[in-house]
Amino acid sequence: MNAKGSALRRLLSSYVLPDRDGRLTVAAVVIYATGSGLYLAGGTVFLVKGVGLSTAEVGTGLTVAGLAGFLTTVPVSMLARRFGPLQLLRMVQVWRATWLAALAFADNFWTFTLFASLFMISQGPVLPMVQLVVGAIAGDRDQTKSLGVIGSVSNVGMCLGALAAAPFLSLGGIWMLRSMLLLGALCCLASAGLFGLLRVDVTAPVDRPARWHSGLLPVLRDGRYLALTTVNGVLFLHTVLFGIGLPLWLVQSTDAPPGLLSALITVNTVMAIALQVHFAKRVNDSRGGTRALRGAGVTLAASSLVLVASSYSAAWLTITLLVVATILLTCGEMLQAVGGWELSYRHAPPALRTEYLSVFALGGAAVGIAGPALLALVLSLRTGGMVGLAVLFLLAAAAATVVGARLRHAEPDPVRQPEPGEAAAV
C-alpha cells in the first residue's frame, strides 16, 4: 500500500510546477480551460437554440471572429512591452470574461458576430504570455517539460468544462444556456485573479524597442523562424483533422456506428492528459524539438492513411482502424505541441521573445481560419484527398528536419567545460 501510495504521489507530482507560483499557474490554467470547455461544449447550441441563428450564420460569424483574432494576435501581444506579460495575461482574461458575458446576451447575427469577434481578440495572446510566465517560473531548460504539464491540465480543465455543460444542455431553456456562458465568464475572472497572485518577475526587457512595432522587424527578417512557424502551422492541422475530419469521415466514409465518436474523443483526451508530460520530458534541446516535429508529421501522415484503410474495411476491423488512427493522431498532436514549444521558445531571442512568440502563434491562428475549408476539400475528394493530406504531413516532416538543422546551426556554441583534473584557464 505504501509503495502504491508513493508511486501515486510521484505520478501526481509530475503534474505540478515547482513552488507556489507554479501551483497557482496550474490552477489558473485549469480554471481558464474549464471556461473554454463550457464555451466549446455549449456555445454553438446556445447560438442555434437560444438566439435562433442558422448553421450558416453561426459559421459565418465564427469565421469573421477567427479572422479578427488572427489579425489582432500580434498587436495585442505587443502590449506586453508596456504592461509586462503577466499583467497582459490578467487583462486578457478580464477582457475574455467581459465579452463572453456579452455573448450570452446576443440576440441576433450582428451582435453575435461583434461580441464573438471581440471575444476572439483575447484568444491569440494567451499561449505566448503563458509561455513567458512559465519560462520565468521554470527556467529555460525546464520550460518545455513545464508546458507539458500546462498542456495536460488544460485537457483536464476542458473535460471539466464539457462535463459541467451537460446539465445546462440537458435542461435547455434560454436562461440555462445563457447561464452556461456566464459561468464560463466567471471562470475567466477567477483565472485572472489567480494570475494576479503570482509573485514571479516577468518584466519586459530594459532594452525594448522605442516603438511597439519595431521589435517585429527582426522576426520578419528571420527566415528560419518564419519557416518554423509555417511548418508548425501545417502540423497544427491535426486540430481540424480531429475536430472536423475524423467525425465526418467516420459518418460519411465508413460503416462504423456514430456512437463510436464518443469513445474516440475519450481515447484522445485520456492519452493527452496521461502522456503529454511524458512526451515533454524527452524534449529539452533543438535536436529533441526537431525530432518531435518530424515525428509529428510522420505520425499524422500514418493516421491519415489508416483512415483511408478504414473506408475499405467492415465491422470490427473498421472500428479497430479508427481507434488506431485516433491513437496515431493523438501522438502526432502531442509531438507537435512539445516540438513547437521547445523550438519556438529556444530560438526566440530573450530580448524579443514577446515578438517572436506572438508571430509563432499566427501559425495556429491561420489554421483556425483556413483549416476547415481545407478539410472540406479533403473530405470531398475522399481517398485522394486524405492521401494528399498524408503527403502534406510528410512534406512538413521533411521541412521540419531541414528547418531544425538550420536553427541548430545558428545556435551559439556551448561553453566547453574543463575535463576532470584539467586546470581552469585564468
HUDA-V126429 format. One record per residue. N is the residue number from 0. RES is the residue in three letters. PHI is phi in degrees with one decimal (NA if undefined). OMEGA is omega in whole degrees, 0 to 359 (* if undefined). Layout:
N_RES_PHI_OMEGA, N_RES_PHI_OMEGA
This chain:
0_MET_NA_180, 1_ASN_-64.3_179, 2_ALA_-64.5_179, 3_LYS_-66.1_179, 4_GLY_-64.2_179, 5_SER_-65.9_179, 6_ALA_-64.4_179, 7_LEU_-64.7_179, 8_ARG_-64.4_178, 9_ARG_-64.4_179, 10_LEU_-64.0_181, 11_LEU_-66.7_181, 12_SER_-65.7_179, 13_SER_-72.6_179, 14_TYR_-104.7_180, 15_VAL_-126.6_176, 16_LEU_-76.5_183, 17_PRO_-66.6_173, 18_ASP_60.4_186, 19_ARG_-61.7_181, 20_ASP_-62.4_178, 21_GLY_-64.5_180, 22_ARG_-65.4_178, 23_LEU_-63.8_179, 24_THR_-63.0_178, 25_VAL_-60.0_180, 26_ALA_-62.5_180, 27_ALA_-63.9_180, 28_VAL_-68.9_178, 29_VAL_-60.2_181, 30_ILE_-67.5_177, 31_TYR_-59.7_181, 32_ALA_-66.2_176, 33_THR_-62.3_176, 34_GLY_-61.8_178, 35_SER_-64.4_178, 36_GLY_-62.9_176, 37_LEU_-60.7_181, 38_TYR_-66.2_182, 39_LEU_-66.1_182, 40_ALA_-74.1_187, 41_GLY_-121.0_184, 42_GLY_-61.0_182, 43_THR_-65.9_179, 44_VAL_-61.7_178, 45_PHE_-61.5_183, 46_LEU_-66.2_182, 47_VAL_-80.7_185, 48_LYS_-86.1_183, 49_GLY_-83.1_182, 50_VAL_-86.8_179, 51_GLY_89.0_179, 52_LEU_-80.6_174, 53_SER_-81.1_178, 54_THR_-60.9_179, 55_ALA_-63.2_179, 56_GLU_-65.0_178, 57_VAL_-62.6_179, 58_GLY_-61.9_179, 59_THR_-65.0_180, 60_GLY_-62.5_180, 61_LEU_-69.3_176, 62_THR_-65.3_177, 63_VAL_-61.7_180, 64_ALA_-63.9_178, 65_GLY_-63.0_178, 66_LEU_-66.1_177, 67_ALA_-61.2_178, 68_GLY_-63.8_179, 69_PHE_-62.6_185, 70_LEU_-70.5_184, 71_THR_-103.6_183, 72_THR_-56.0_183, 73_VAL_-69.7_180, 74_PRO_-57.0_180, 75_VAL_-68.4_179, 76_SER_-61.7_180, 77_MET_-66.9_176, 78_LEU_-63.5_176, 79_ALA_-62.0_176, 80_ARG_-64.8_182, 81_ARG_-91.1_188, 82_PHE_-102.7_186, 83_GLY_93.0_183, 84_PRO_-58.4_183, 85_LEU_-68.6_179, 86_GLN_-64.7_178, 87_LEU_-64.2_178, 88_LEU_-60.4_177, 89_ARG_-64.1_181, 90_MET_-61.9_179, 91_VAL_-63.0_179, 92_GLN_-66.3_177, 93_VAL_-66.3_177, 94_TRP_-59.7_180, 95_ARG_-61.2_179, 96_ALA_-63.1_182, 97_THR_-60.1_186, 98_TRP_-83.6_171, 99_LEU_-69.6_175, 100_ALA_-64.6_178, 101_ALA_-63.4_180, 102_LEU_-60.6_179, 103_ALA_-64.1_181, 104_PHE_-113.7_174, 105_ALA_-63.5_183, 106_ASP_-128.3_176, 107_ASN_-159.1_184, 108_PHE_-61.1_186, 109_TRP_-71.7_178, 110_THR_-68.4_176, 111_PHE_-59.9_182, 112_THR_-62.9_179, 113_LEU_-63.8_183, 114_PHE_-66.6_179, 115_ALA_-65.7_179, 116_SER_-66.1_178, 117_LEU_-64.8_177, 118_PHE_-63.9_184, 119_MET_-70.8_176, 120_ILE_-60.1_181, 121_SER_-83.1_189, 122_GLN_-74.9_187, 123_GLY_-60.5_185, 124_PRO_-72.6_187, 125_VAL_-61.4_184, 126_LEU_-63.3_177, 127_PRO_-58.0_180, 128_MET_-69.8_177, 129_VAL_-63.2_178, 130_GLN_-58.3_180, 131_LEU_-66.1_179, 132_VAL_-66.2_180, 133_VAL_-64.6_177, 134_GLY_-61.4_178, 135_ALA_-69.8_181, 136_ILE_-77.8_189, 137_ALA_-96.9_184, 138_GLY_87.9_184, 139_ASP_-60.8_186, 140_ARG_-67.8_183, 141_ASP_-97.8_185, 142_GLN_-63.9_182, 143_THR_-67.1_176, 144_LYS_-59.2_180, 145_SER_-66.8_176, 146_LEU_-67.9_172, 147_GLY_-62.4_175, 148_VAL_-60.9_179, 149_ILE_-59.7_179, 150_GLY_-61.7_180, 151_SER_-65.7_182, 152_VAL_-70.8_174, 153_SER_-63.0_178, 154_ASN_-64.9_176, 155_VAL_-61.3_179, 156_GLY_-61.8_178, 157_MET_-60.8_178, 158_CYS_-63.4_179, 159_LEU_-61.1_179, 160_GLY_-64.3_179, 161_ALA_-64.0_178, 162_LEU_-66.9_180, 163_ALA_-65.6_180, 164_ALA_-74.0_186, 165_ALA_-55.8_181, 166_PRO_-63.8_177, 167_PHE_-62.5_181, 168_LEU_-70.2_181, 169_SER_-70.7_179, 170_LEU_-75.2_177, 171_GLY_66.6_182, 172_GLY_89.1_186, 173_ILE_-59.8_184, 174_TRP_-75.6_175, 175_MET_-67.6_178, 176_LEU_-66.8_179, 177_ARG_-65.4_181, 178_SER_-63.5_179, 179_MET_-62.8_178, 180_LEU_-70.4_178, 181_LEU_-65.9_175, 182_LEU_-64.5_176, 183_GLY_-61.8_177, 184_ALA_-64.3_177, 185_LEU_-63.2_177, 186_CYS_-61.5_179, 187_CYS_-63.6_179, 188_LEU_-65.5_178, 189_ALA_-63.1_177, 190_SER_-63.0_178, 191_ALA_-61.0_178, 192_GLY_-63.2_179, 193_LEU_-67.3_176, 194_PHE_-61.2_179, 195_GLY_-69.2_180, 196_LEU_-87.4_181, 197_LEU_-67.8_178, 198_ARG_-107.8_184, 199_VAL_-64.0_180, 200_ASP_-91.4_177, 201_VAL_-122.0_184, 202_THR_-99.4_175, 203_ALA_-68.8_182, 204_PRO_-61.2_183, 205_VAL_-65.7_184, 206_ASP_-87.1_182, 207_ARG_-70.9_181, 208_PRO_-62.8_182, 209_ALA_-65.1_179, 210_ARG_-114.1_187, 211_TRP_-59.6_186, 212_HIS_-92.8_184, 213_SER_-67.6_178, 214_GLY_-69.9_179, 215_LEU_-77.4_184, 216_LEU_-59.0_177, 217_PRO_-61.0_179, 218_VAL_-66.9_182, 219_LEU_-67.7_176, 220_ARG_-91.3_184, 221_ASP_-88.3_184, 222_GLY_-60.8_180, 223_ARG_-62.9_183, 224_TYR_-69.8_177, 225_LEU_-65.0_176, 226_ALA_-64.8_176, 227_LEU_-61.2_179, 228_THR_-60.3_181, 229_THR_-67.2_180, 230_VAL_-61.0_179, 231_ASN_-62.1_178, 232_GLY_-62.3_178, 233_VAL_-62.0_180, 234_LEU_-66.8_179, 235_PHE_-68.9_174, 236_LEU_-59.9_178, 237_HIS_-58.6_181, 238_THR_-64.7_180, 239_VAL_-78.0_175, 240_LEU_-63.2_179, 241_PHE_-78.0_186, 242_GLY_-76.6_183, 243_ILE_-119.6_186, 244_GLY_-64.2_183, 245_LEU_-61.9_180, 246_PRO_-60.1_181, 247_LEU_-69.9_177, 248_TRP_-63.2_180, 249_LEU_-58.0_184, 250_VAL_-76.8_189, 251_GLN_-92.7_189, 252_SER_-119.9_179, 253_THR_-132.7_176, 254_ASP_-100.7_180, 255_ALA_-71.2_178, 256_PRO_-67.4_180, 257_PRO_-57.3_180, 258_GLY_-63.5_179, 259_LEU_-63.4_183, 260_LEU_-58.5_179, 261_SER_-61.4_179, 262_ALA_-66.0_180, 263_LEU_-66.5_177, 264_ILE_-62.9_179, 265_THR_-63.9_178, 266_VAL_-58.4_180, 267_ASN_-60.8_184, 268_THR_-67.4_181, 269_VAL_-63.5_179, 270_MET_-63.5_181, 271_ALA_-64.4_179, 272_ILE_-71.0_188, 273_ALA_-80.7_191, 274_LEU_-113.5_184, 275_GLN_-59.4_179, 276_VAL_-64.3_179, 277_HIS_-61.0_178, 278_PHE_-62.8_183, 279_ALA_-67.3_180, 280_LYS_-60.7_186, 281_ARG_-86.9_183, 282_VAL_-121.8_179, 283_ASN_-143.8_175, 284_ASP_-157.1_183, 285_SER_-65.0_178, 286_ARG_-62.2_179, 287_GLY_-63.4_179, 288_GLY_-63.1_179, 289_THR_-65.6_178, 290_ARG_-59.3_181, 291_ALA_-64.4_180, 292_LEU_-66.3_177, 293_ARG_-62.9_178, 294_GLY_-62.7_178, 295_ALA_-62.4_180, 296_GLY_-62.5_180, 297_VAL_-66.0_183, 298_THR_-68.0_178, 299_LEU_-68.0_175, 300_ALA_-63.0_179, 301_ALA_-61.6_178, 302_SER_-61.0_180, 303_SER_-63.2_181, 304_LEU_-71.1_176, 305_VAL_-66.2_175, 306_LEU_-61.1_176, 307_VAL_-59.0_180, 308_ALA_-61.5_182, 309_SER_-66.2_179, 310_SER_-79.5_180, 311_TYR_-110.9_180, 312_SER_-111.4_182, 313_ALA_-147.4_173, 314_ALA_53.0_188, 315_TRP_-66.3_178, 316_LEU_-64.7_177, 317_THR_-62.0_180, 318_ILE_-60.9_180, 319_THR_-61.8_180, 320_LEU_-64.1_179, 321_LEU_-67.0_176, 322_VAL_-65.4_179, 323_VAL_-61.5_179, 324_ALA_-60.8_179, 325_THR_-67.0_178, 326_ILE_-62.6_179, 327_LEU_-63.5_180, 328_LEU_-62.8_180, 329_THR_-67.8_176, 330_CYS_-62.3_177, 331_GLY_-62.2_177, 332_GLU_-59.4_182, 333_MET_-70.2_178, 334_LEU_-65.6_178, 335_GLN_-61.7_182, 336_ALA_-62.6_185, 337_VAL_-70.2_177, 338_GLY_-64.8_178, 339_GLY_-64.8_178, 340_TRP_-59.0_185, 341_GLU_-64.4_186, 342_LEU_-71.8_182, 343_SER_-66.2_181, 344_TYR_-78.4_184, 345_ARG_-64.2_186, 346_HIS_-101.8_170, 347_ALA_-96.3_180, 348_PRO_-54.0_184, 349_PRO_-51.0_182, 350_ALA_-73.5_184, 351_LEU_-127.7_184, 352_ARG_-64.5_178, 353_THR_-59.2_181, 354_GLU_-65.3_183, 355_TYR_-63.0_183, 356_LEU_-69.2_178, 357_SER_-69.7_175, 358_VAL_-67.4_179, 359_PHE_-59.7_181, 360_ALA_-66.1_181, 361_LEU_-65.8_179, 362_GLY_-60.7_178, 363_GLY_-67.2_179, 364_ALA_-64.4_179, 365_ALA_-64.9_178, 366_VAL_-63.7_178, 367_GLY_-62.0_180, 368_ILE_-90.8_186, 369_ALA_-88.0_185, 370_GLY_-57.5_181, 371_PRO_-57.2_179, 372_ALA_-65.2_179, 373_LEU_-63.5_180, 374_LEU_-66.6_176, 375_ALA_-62.1_177, 376_LEU_-65.4_179, 377_VAL_-58.3_182, 378_LEU_-68.7_179, 379_SER_-68.0_179, 380_LEU_-88.5_177, 381_ARG_54.7_186, 382_THR_-59.3_180, 383_GLY_-60.4_180, 384_GLY_-66.6_181, 385_MET_-70.2_175, 386_VAL_-65.1_177, 387_GLY_-61.2_178, 388_LEU_-64.8_177, 389_ALA_-61.7_178, 390_VAL_-63.1_178, 391_LEU_-60.4_178, 392_PHE_-65.2_178, 393_LEU_-66.2_176, 394_LEU_-63.0_177, 395_ALA_-64.5_178, 396_ALA_-63.0_178, 397_ALA_-65.3_179, 398_ALA_-64.5_178, 399_ALA_-61.4_178, 400_THR_-62.5_181, 401_VAL_-67.3_181, 402_VAL_-63.7_179, 403_GLY_-60.5_178, 404_ALA_-65.0_179, 405_ARG_-65.3_178, 406_LEU_-65.5_181, 407_ARG_-65.8_180, 408_HIS_-67.8_181, 409_ALA_-81.4_180, 410_GLU_-70.0_175, 411_PRO_-66.6_179, 412_ASP_-64.2_178, 413_PRO_-65.3_178, 414_VAL_-69.6_183, 415_ARG_-71.6_177, 416_GLN_-85.4_180, 417_PRO_-64.7_177, 418_GLU_-67.8_177, 419_PRO_-55.6_179, 420_GLY_86.4_179, 421_GLU_-81.3_181, 422_ALA_-71.2_178, 423_ALA_-71.4_179, 424_ALA_-68.5_180, 425_VAL_-100.0_*
